[in-house]
Amino acid sequence: MRRVVITGLGAVSPVGNDVNTFWQNLVNGQSGIRSISKFDTTDFKVKIAAEVVDFAPGNIFEKSELRNTDLFTQYAVAAAVEAWNDSELNSINPSRLGVYVGSGIGGISTLVNEMDKLNTKGPSRISPFFIPMMISNMATGKIAMRYKAQGPTLPVVTACATSTSCIGEAFRAIKHGYADAIIAGGSEAAILPITIAGFTSCMALSLNQSPIEACVPFDKRRNGFVMGEGAGIVMLEEYEHAKARNAKIYAEIAGYGNTSDAYHITAPHPEGEYAAEAISLSIKESELNCDHLYINAHGTSTPLNDKTETIAIKKALGSKAHSACISSTKSMTGHMLGAAGAIEAIAAVLALHSKTVPPTIGYREPDPDCDLDYVPNVARRADITSALSISLGFGGHNACIAFKCI
């Protein structure tokens, strides 16, 4: 079996549109949650989200292409460009390069816009680019076209676990010899009236109108998640391939677990049994001893998720759960849905690389059901040697990836 390392990172997020800005804001506890500016929220119960600001796609796309590219794909390509440039992978056999970039929802803004045109102007006014702009594999397709990636290409959709699944499946493809490098991650651009209304109706979003109090993972006051958007991309590369070109290596990705609760369309299994199994599988494959461990938790700030995730971590780690440093960076980025796992994997890798654990901000009232070390409010220097990134999605999808120092 071949080893797999991370040689490039790219981010578009509510706390920064490049990796360095993103990371510095996380470490400084800077929140990207604010009042929604994308539409009038007068008639909405939910009035806050974590929006991407000052995004400049004109630096990446020609005007003609930009007009025919959904925002989720724009985010994905921008993050991929940063990850590619960061990796300095200038030469590779195209058939050995792949792309695994997913989206939980895809081009929903395009769908909404074209439905409005259909209803007001009729079917003849629908754009010929409607379908390719909307379909959720197009981020992968556009990235593959840009870098002539003709190897294994697979966008995965597992709701909020999407980009963790993409990175995990890409890891397996390289480990088992199907590719030498894969651009992997996820993207989402779904802060729209229909999605905010929909998530509100299924009682998933926080109704708290205070940007500093709405998203408080593992805190007793938590009452729902805050919608985020953006993209996270990592360059995965076979270790000997990276070593041969003297590449910068952030960390080794060494394990992946993927399970299903098979329980409920939105709620996690109350005993956390299968989330724990996903964590355990990643630990077993990576052979982590978990003595100096950081966990970037799914930590959505919903009552059920944070409680059951805590249970799952305890089941998987046993007594070592209480010595692990755990944080939810969603307290700053909001929940980026299909992009969440990748942006949180980047946070986990940079924590490992810099020996600095980002905080869970807004934490004030401990919950007896959530009794682990959530690194409250202030970043912490820590001698961590391994990291886990956990994602749990609607439909019961559980995924966990494990990283090691190298």
C-alpha positions as CSV (number, residue, x, y, z in Angstrom):
1,M,0.0,0.0,0.0
2,R,1.2,3.5,-0.9
3,R,1.4,6.4,1.5
4,V,-0.5,9.6,0.7
5,V,0.5,13.2,1.7
6,I,-0.9,16.7,1.4
7,T,1.1,19.1,-0.7
8,G,-1.3,21.9,-1.4
9,L,-4.2,23.8,0.3
10,G,-6.8,26.2,-1.0
11,A,-9.7,28.0,0.7
12,V,-12.6,30.3,0.0
13,S,-14.4,30.9,3.3
14,P,-16.4,33.3,5.4
15,V,-13.2,34.1,7.3
16,G,-10.9,34.5,4.3
17,N,-10.5,33.8,0.6
18,D,-7.0,32.3,0.8
19,V,-5.5,29.8,3.2
20,N,-3.3,32.2,5.1
21,T,-6.1,34.7,5.9
22,F,-8.5,31.8,6.7
23,W,-6.0,30.3,9.2
24,Q,-5.0,33.5,10.9
25,N,-8.6,34.4,11.5
26,L,-9.3,31.0,12.9
27,V,-6.4,31.2,15.3
28,N,-7.5,34.7,16.3
29,G,-11.0,33.6,17.0
30,Q,-12.5,35.9,14.3
31,S,-16.0,35.0,13.3
32,G,-17.4,35.2,9.8
33,I,-21.0,35.1,10.9
34,R,-23.0,38.3,10.2
35,S,-26.3,39.6,9.1
36,I,-27.4,38.2,5.7
37,S,-26.6,40.6,2.9
38,K,-27.6,38.5,-0.1
39,F,-31.3,39.1,0.2
40,D,-33.9,40.9,2.3
41,T,-34.6,38.8,5.5
42,T,-37.6,40.9,6.7
43,D,-40.0,37.9,6.4
44,F,-37.5,35.3,7.6
45,K,-37.0,33.9,11.1
46,V,-33.3,33.4,10.3
47,K,-31.4,36.6,9.6
48,I,-27.7,35.6,9.9
49,A,-25.3,33.4,8.0
50,A,-21.6,33.1,7.3
51,E,-21.2,34.6,3.8
52,V,-18.1,34.8,1.7
53,V,-17.2,38.5,1.2
54,D,-14.9,40.3,-1.3
55,F,-14.7,37.2,-3.5
56,A,-13.1,38.2,-6.9
57,P,-13.7,35.5,-9.5
58,G,-12.6,37.8,-12.3
59,N,-9.0,36.9,-11.2
60,I,-9.7,33.3,-12.1
61,F,-12.3,33.3,-15.0
62,E,-12.7,35.1,-18.3
63,K,-15.9,37.2,-18.4
64,S,-17.5,34.9,-20.9
65,E,-16.9,31.8,-18.7
66,L,-17.8,33.6,-15.5
67,R,-21.3,34.4,-16.8
68,N,-21.9,30.7,-17.4
69,T,-20.5,29.3,-14.1
70,D,-22.5,28.9,-11.0
71,L,-21.1,30.4,-7.8
72,F,-20.4,27.0,-6.2
73,T,-18.2,26.1,-9.1
74,Q,-16.5,29.5,-9.0
75,Y,-15.6,29.0,-5.3
76,A,-14.3,25.5,-6.1
77,V,-12.1,26.5,-9.0
78,A,-10.7,29.5,-7.0
79,A,-9.7,27.2,-4.1
80,A,-8.3,24.6,-6.5
81,V,-6.2,27.2,-8.2
82,E,-4.7,28.1,-4.8
83,A,-4.1,24.5,-3.8
84,W,-2.5,23.7,-7.2
85,N,-0.2,26.7,-7.0
86,D,0.7,25.9,-3.4
87,S,1.6,22.4,-4.4
88,E,3.9,23.5,-7.2
89,L,3.0,20.3,-9.1
90,N,4.1,21.5,-12.5
91,S,4.5,18.2,-14.2
92,I,2.4,15.0,-14.0
93,N,1.1,12.4,-16.4
94,P,-2.5,13.6,-17.0
95,S,-3.8,10.0,-16.7
96,R,-2.4,9.8,-13.1
97,L,-4.1,13.1,-12.0
98,G,-7.6,13.0,-10.7
99,V,-10.3,15.3,-9.2
100,Y,-12.7,14.4,-6.4
101,V,-14.6,17.6,-5.6
102,G,-18.2,17.4,-4.4
103,S,-21.1,19.6,-3.4
104,G,-24.0,18.8,-1.2
105,I,-26.5,20.9,-3.1
106,G,-24.7,22.1,-6.3
107,G,-25.9,24.9,-8.5
108,I,-29.0,25.9,-6.6
109,S,-28.7,29.6,-7.4
110,T,-28.8,28.8,-11.1
111,L,-31.8,26.5,-10.5
112,V,-33.7,29.3,-8.7
113,N,-32.8,31.9,-11.3
114,E,-33.9,29.8,-14.2
115,M,-37.1,28.8,-12.5
116,D,-37.9,32.5,-12.1
117,K,-37.3,33.0,-15.8
118,L,-39.5,30.0,-16.7
119,N,-42.4,31.4,-14.6
120,T,-42.1,35.0,-15.7
121,K,-40.8,34.8,-19.3
122,G,-41.5,31.3,-20.5
123,P,-39.5,28.2,-21.5
124,S,-37.8,29.9,-24.5
125,R,-35.8,32.1,-22.2
126,I,-34.1,29.3,-20.3
127,S,-30.3,29.5,-20.7
128,P,-28.6,26.8,-22.8
129,F,-26.0,26.7,-19.9
130,F,-28.7,26.0,-17.3
131,I,-28.1,22.2,-16.9
132,P,-24.2,22.3,-16.9
133,M,-24.3,25.2,-14.5
134,M,-26.6,23.4,-12.1
135,I,-25.3,19.9,-11.9
136,S,-23.2,19.2,-8.9
137,N,-20.4,17.4,-10.7
138,M,-19.5,20.6,-12.7
139,A,-17.0,21.8,-10.1
140,T,-15.0,18.6,-10.6
141,G,-15.4,18.9,-14.4
142,K,-14.2,22.5,-14.6
143,I,-11.2,21.8,-12.4
144,A,-10.3,18.7,-14.4
145,M,-10.5,20.7,-17.6
146,R,-8.3,23.4,-16.2
147,Y,-5.5,21.0,-15.2
148,K,-6.0,18.3,-17.9
149,A,-6.8,15.8,-15.1
150,Q,-7.7,12.6,-17.1
151,G,-7.3,10.1,-14.2
152,P,-10.0,9.0,-11.7
153,T,-12.6,11.7,-11.3
154,L,-15.4,11.3,-8.8
155,P,-17.5,13.9,-7.1
156,V,-19.1,12.4,-4.0
157,V,-22.4,13.6,-2.5
158,T,-23.0,12.7,1.2
159,A,-24.7,15.9,2.4
160,C,-22.6,17.6,5.1
161,A,-20.0,14.8,4.9
162,T,-19.5,15.4,1.2
163,S,-16.0,16.8,1.1
164,T,-14.7,14.5,3.8
165,S,-15.9,11.6,1.7
166,C,-14.3,13.1,-1.3
167,I,-10.9,13.4,0.4
168,G,-11.2,9.9,1.9
169,E,-12.1,8.3,-1.4
170,A,-9.3,10.2,-3.1
171,F,-6.9,8.9,-0.4
172,R,-8.0,5.4,-1.2
173,A,-7.6,5.8,-4.9
174,I,-4.0,7.0,-4.5
175,K,-3.2,4.4,-1.8
176,H,-4.4,1.6,-4.0
177,G,-2.5,2.8,-7.1
178,Y,-5.2,4.4,-9.3
179,A,-3.6,7.8,-9.3
180,D,-0.5,9.7,-8.2
181,A,-2.2,12.9,-7.3
182,I,-5.8,14.0,-6.8
183,I,-7.4,17.5,-6.3
184,A,-10.0,16.8,-3.6
185,G,-12.5,18.7,-1.5
186,G,-15.9,20.4,-1.7
187,S,-17.8,23.6,-2.4
188,E,-21.1,25.1,-1.6
189,A,-23.0,28.4,-2.4
190,A,-26.5,28.0,-1.0
191,I,-27.2,31.1,1.1
192,L,-30.5,31.8,-0.7
193,P,-34.1,32.5,0.4
194,I,-35.2,29.0,-0.6
195,T,-32.5,27.2,1.3
196,I,-32.7,29.4,4.4
197,A,-36.4,28.8,4.5
198,G,-36.0,25.1,3.9
199,F,-33.5,24.5,6.6
200,T,-35.6,26.7,8.9
201,S,-38.6,24.6,8.3
202,C,-36.8,21.4,9.2
203,M,-35.7,23.1,12.4
204,A,-32.0,22.8,11.7
205,L,-31.0,26.5,11.9
206,S,-30.5,28.7,14.9
207,L,-33.1,31.4,15.3
208,N,-30.8,33.5,17.4
209,Q,-30.3,36.8,15.7
210,S,-27.0,37.6,17.4
211,P,-23.9,36.7,15.3
212,I,-21.8,36.1,18.4
213,E,-24.3,33.8,20.1
214,A,-26.1,31.9,17.4
215,C,-23.4,29.3,16.7
216,V,-22.0,28.0,20.0
217,P,-20.9,24.3,19.5
218,F,-21.0,22.1,22.6
219,D,-22.4,25.0,24.7
220,K,-25.6,24.3,26.7
221,R,-27.2,27.3,24.9
222,R,-26.9,25.8,21.4
223,N,-30.1,25.6,19.3
224,G,-29.2,25.1,15.7
225,F,-26.5,25.7,13.1
226,V,-25.7,28.8,11.1
227,M,-25.4,28.4,7.3
228,G,-22.0,29.0,5.7
229,E,-20.6,28.9,2.2
230,G,-17.3,28.6,0.4
231,A,-14.9,25.9,-0.7
232,G,-11.9,23.9,0.6
233,I,-9.5,22.0,-1.6
234,V,-6.5,19.9,-0.8
235,M,-3.9,18.4,-3.1
236,L,-3.3,14.7,-2.2
237,E,-0.2,13.1,-3.6
238,E,1.6,9.8,-3.3
239,Y,4.5,10.2,-0.9
240,E,7.3,8.9,-3.1
241,H,6.0,11.1,-6.0
242,A,6.0,14.1,-3.7
243,K,9.4,13.3,-2.2
244,A,11.0,12.8,-5.7
245,R,10.1,16.4,-6.6
246,N,11.1,17.8,-3.2
247,A,7.6,19.0,-2.6
248,K,6.5,20.8,0.6
249,I,4.5,18.3,2.7
250,Y,2.0,19.6,5.3
251,A,1.0,16.2,6.7
252,E,0.3,12.6,5.8
253,I,-3.3,11.4,5.4
254,A,-3.2,8.0,6.8
255,G,-6.7,6.7,7.5
256,Y,-10.4,7.0,6.5
257,G,-13.6,5.7,8.0
258,N,-17.0,5.8,6.3
259,T,-20.2,4.4,7.8
260,S,-24.0,4.9,7.8
261,D,-26.4,5.3,10.7
262,A,-29.2,3.9,8.6
263,Y,-31.5,5.5,11.1
264,H,-33.1,8.8,10.2
265,I,-33.2,11.4,7.4
266,T,-31.8,14.2,9.5
267,A,-31.2,13.1,13.1
268,P,-28.0,11.3,14.1
269,H,-28.2,7.9,15.8
270,P,-28.7,8.8,19.5
271,E,-26.1,6.3,20.7
272,G,-23.4,7.5,18.2
273,E,-22.5,3.9,17.4
274,Y,-21.8,4.3,13.7
275,A,-20.1,7.7,14.0
276,A,-17.8,6.1,16.5
277,E,-17.2,3.2,14.1
278,A,-16.1,5.7,11.4
279,I,-13.7,7.3,13.8
280,S,-12.4,4.0,14.9
281,L,-11.8,2.8,11.3
282,S,-9.8,5.9,10.5
283,I,-7.7,5.4,13.7
284,K,-7.1,1.7,13.0
285,E,-6.0,2.3,9.4
286,S,-3.7,5.1,10.3
287,E,-2.3,3.3,13.4
288,L,-2.7,6.4,15.6
289,N,-2.0,6.1,19.3
290,C,-4.1,9.2,20.0
291,D,-1.8,10.4,22.9
292,H,-1.2,13.8,21.3
293,L,-4.4,14.3,19.3
294,Y,-6.4,17.2,17.8
295,I,-9.9,16.6,16.6
296,N,-11.7,19.0,14.4
297,A,-15.2,18.1,15.3
298,H,-18.3,18.3,13.2
299,G,-19.7,20.4,16.0
300,T,-22.7,22.0,14.3
301,S,-24.2,23.7,17.4
302,T,-27.3,21.6,17.3
303,P,-28.5,19.9,20.4
304,L,-28.5,16.4,19.1
305,N,-25.4,16.5,16.9
306,D,-23.0,17.8,19.6
307,K,-24.3,15.4,22.2
308,T,-24.1,12.3,20.0
309,E,-20.7,13.4,18.5
310,T,-19.3,13.6,22.1
311,I,-20.7,10.1,22.8
312,A,-19.1,8.8,19.5
313,I,-15.7,10.3,20.3
314,K,-15.7,8.7,23.8
315,K,-16.7,5.3,22.3
316,A,-13.9,5.5,19.7
317,L,-11.1,6.8,21.9
318,G,-12.0,5.5,25.3
319,S,-10.1,7.1,28.2
320,K,-8.0,9.1,25.7
321,A,-11.1,11.2,24.6
322,H,-10.6,13.4,27.7
323,S,-7.0,14.3,26.8
324,A,-7.7,15.2,23.2
325,C,-7.9,18.8,22.1
326,I,-11.2,19.2,20.3
327,S,-12.7,22.3,18.6
328,S,-15.4,23.2,16.2
329,T,-14.3,25.8,13.7
330,K,-17.9,26.1,12.6
331,S,-18.2,28.5,15.5
332,M,-16.4,30.9,13.1
333,T,-17.1,29.7,9.6
334,G,-20.7,28.5,10.1
335,H,-21.7,25.3,8.5
336,M,-20.4,25.2,5.0
337,L,-22.5,22.1,4.2
338,G,-20.7,20.1,1.4
339,A,-17.6,22.2,1.8
340,A,-17.4,21.9,5.6
341,G,-15.4,18.7,5.7
342,A,-12.7,20.0,3.4
343,I,-12.3,23.4,5.0
344,E,-12.1,21.6,8.4
345,A,-9.6,19.2,7.1
346,I,-7.4,22.2,6.1
347,A,-7.9,23.5,9.7
348,A,-6.8,20.1,11.1
349,V,-3.8,19.9,8.9
350,L,-2.7,23.4,9.7
351,A,-3.2,22.8,13.4
352,L,-0.9,19.8,13.1
353,H,1.6,21.6,11.0
354,S,1.8,24.6,13.3
355,K,1.2,22.9,16.7
356,T,-1.6,25.4,17.2
357,V,-5.2,24.4,17.9
358,P,-7.9,26.8,16.8
359,P,-10.6,27.6,19.4
360,T,-14.3,26.9,19.7
361,I,-15.5,30.5,20.1
362,G,-18.7,31.6,21.8
363,Y,-18.3,28.8,24.4
364,R,-19.7,30.0,27.8
365,E,-22.1,27.5,29.4
366,P,-20.8,23.9,29.8
367,D,-23.2,21.1,29.0
368,P,-23.0,17.9,31.2
369,D,-23.6,16.0,28.0
370,C,-20.6,17.6,26.3
371,D,-17.8,17.2,28.8
372,L,-14.6,17.0,26.7
373,D,-11.9,19.6,26.1
374,Y,-13.4,21.9,23.4
375,V,-10.5,24.5,23.5
376,P,-12.9,27.3,24.4
377,N,-12.6,30.8,23.0
378,V,-8.8,31.0,22.7
379,A,-6.3,29.2,20.4
380,R,-3.9,26.9,22.2
381,R,-0.3,25.8,21.5
382,A,-0.2,22.0,21.8
383,D,2.3,19.2,21.1
384,I,-0.1,17.4,18.8
385,T,1.3,14.7,16.5
386,S,-2.0,13.5,14.9
387,A,-5.4,14.9,14.0
388,L,-8.9,13.7,13.0
389,S,-11.5,15.6,11.1
390,I,-15.1,14.3,11.6
391,S,-18.1,15.0,9.4
392,L,-21.7,13.8,9.9
393,G,-24.3,14.3,7.2
394,F,-28.1,14.2,6.8
395,G,-29.1,10.7,5.8
396,G,-26.9,9.2,8.4
397,H,-23.5,9.6,6.6
398,N,-20.5,9.5,8.8
399,A,-16.9,10.1,7.7
400,C,-13.6,10.7,9.4
401,I,-10.1,11.2,8.1
402,A,-6.9,10.9,10.1
403,F,-3.7,12.9,9.6
404,K,-0.1,12.4,10.9
405,C,3.0,14.5,11.1
406,I,5.6,13.5,8.6
